[in-house]
């Protein structure tokens, strides 16, 4: 067995459950894990011994000594410390932790099916959700493996709000999810799938906005300053195409750029 160190806090006198994470040995009370979890021991095997057959004596003495410790994959020492804190909090009813710790606790509670701990973490996150921006909450729920149904109200809020996702939010969501958000926003506002432009939008307006949003060179066409985009009902007050005066549009400075549509 490789060299390991005992955890300074959670290698406990009276503990009967030995757990190895990286090179740190934990010794805690199995009571909490057997009482609360439905699948904590599934997939957890001794670090160097063959997997025992169900019902065999070897299966019963798993975790009872350092040589029979179970190894927990894909969990850091820090994450497991946060999780154990729920059971060994010395302040009893006072559970004061930063919101990122609660996300970490939720991740393990969901993975190992600790329903009471998961509900507890979700209550704390709900109580303090105003501390984190909406899109960051979405990312963290996904990163920490929260139940997928919890994402529905968060994405719904993002799709229903008046303002569109910002560039920073799009980067945080990722390209694929951002596309779905835009599609949902369109479907909510135009259920028939038709999204007409407002009257008075000219072809040069479209060129300017597309170039600005997509970071392309400016592009204009002489004589189209009042030519409305095909499919848009003409504004009765606007000059007709025959009254256009050929004008070479001047390049826009940064201060003159049109505001990005929301």
Secondary structure, DSSP 8 states (H G I E B T S, - for coil): ----EEEEEEE-TT--EEEEETTEEEEE-HHHHHHHBSSTTTT-EESSS----TTSHHHHTTTSSGGG-EE-TT--HHHHHHHHHHHH-TTTT-----HHHHHHHHHHHHHHTBHHHHHHHHHHHHHTGGGS-HHHHHHHHHHTT--GGGHHHHHHHHHHSSS---HHHHHHH-HHHHHHHHHHHHHHH-TTS-----TT-BHHHHHHHHHHHHT------TT-TT-B-TTS---TTS--GGG----------GGG------
